[in-house]
């Protein structure tokens, strides 16, 4: 899916039932040939299109000095423990800050019941 610079986007999501879960994921960012990247973020959250707080173990961030690359970058997130009182959607959120050209992203999320 195409991504707009500095605007969070749900890369994917999963609906989980009540209980304790260990959730992890990965977001792949694919820049066009002339895209200049300054920041990539991936996070796991129960709030749609919202990046978790800095310092949260459900957040992965990469900051660059206006890097131009045609190589995909994959950010791994988690595992992080999420305790749910009822069935809830858990989101893998992606955000990229870039200029000049375009970028696409893809994501995968995994969840394992802890108990």
C-alpha positions in Angstrom: 0.0 0.0 0.0 1.2 3.5 -0.7 2.2 5.6 2.3 2.0 9.4 2.7 5.0 11.1 4.4 4.6 11.6 8.2 1.1 10.2 8.2 0.6 7.0 10.3 -1.1 4.1 8.5 -2.4 0.7 9.6 -0.1 -1.8 7.9 -2.2 -4.7 9.1 -4.3 -5.8 12.1 -5.6 -8.9 13.9 -8.6 -9.4 16.1 -7.7 -11.0 19.5 -10.0 -12.5 22.1 -9.8 -11.7 25.8 -6.6 -12.9 27.5 -2.9 -12.3 27.6 -1.1 -12.2 24.3 2.5 -11.8 23.0 2.3 -9.8 19.8 5.1 -9.0 17.3 5.3 -7.8 13.8 7.3 -6.5 10.9 6.8 -3.6 8.5 8.6 -3.5 5.2 9.2 0.0 3.6 9.9 0.1 -0.2 11.1 3.5 -1.4 11.0 4.5 -5.1 14.4 5.1 -6.7 14.8 8.8 -5.8 12.9 8.8 -2.4 14.9 10.5 0.4 14.1 8.9 3.8 14.6 10.6 7.1 12.5 8.4 9.5 10.8 5.1 9.6 8.5 3.9 12.4 6.6 0.7 13.1 4.5 0.0 16.2 1.9 -2.3 17.8 -1.1 -0.7 19.4 -4.8 -1.1 20.1 -5.5 2.4 18.7 -5.9 2.6 14.9 -3.4 4.8 13.0 -1.6 5.8 16.1 2.1 5.4 16.7 3.0 4.2 20.3 4.9 6.5 22.6 8.7 6.7 22.2 10.3 4.3 24.6 7.5 1.8 24.3 8.7 -1.7 23.7 6.0 -2.0 21.0 7.8 0.6 18.9 10.7 0.4 16.4 12.2 3.5 14.9 15.0 4.3 12.5 16.1 7.9 11.9 18.4 8.8 8.9 20.1 11.8 7.5 18.1 12.1 4.2 19.1 8.6 2.9 18.3 7.8 -0.7 18.1 4.1 -1.3 16.2 1.7 -3.5 16.6 -1.1 -1.0 13.6 -2.1 1.1 13.9 -1.6 4.9 12.2 -4.0 7.4 11.5 -2.9 10.9 10.7 -5.6 13.5 8.5 -4.8 16.4 8.1 -6.7 19.7 7.4 -9.1 21.1 5.2 -7.1 23.5 2.7 -8.4 25.9 -0.9 -7.2 25.6 -3.6 -8.0 28.2 -7.2 -7.8 26.8 -10.5 -7.8 28.8 -12.6 -8.4 25.6 -12.1 -9.1 21.9 -10.0 -6.2 20.6 -8.3 -5.3 17.3 -4.5 -4.9 17.5 -2.9 -2.8 14.8 0.6 -2.8 13.3 1.1 0.9 12.5 3.6 2.2 10.0 4.9 5.8 9.5 7.6 7.1 7.2 9.0 10.6 6.8 10.4 11.1 3.3 10.5 13.5 0.4 11.0 13.7 -3.4 9.2 10.6 -4.5 7.0 7.8 -3.2 7.0 4.8 -0.8 5.0 1.7 -0.3 4.8 -0.6 2.7 3.6 -4.0 3.8 3.2 -5.6 7.2 2.8 -8.8 9.0 1.6 -9.3 12.6 1.8 -12.4 14.8 0.1 -13.1 18.1 0.6 -16.0 20.6 -1.7 -16.6 23.6 0.4 -16.4 26.8 -2.2 -18.0 29.0 
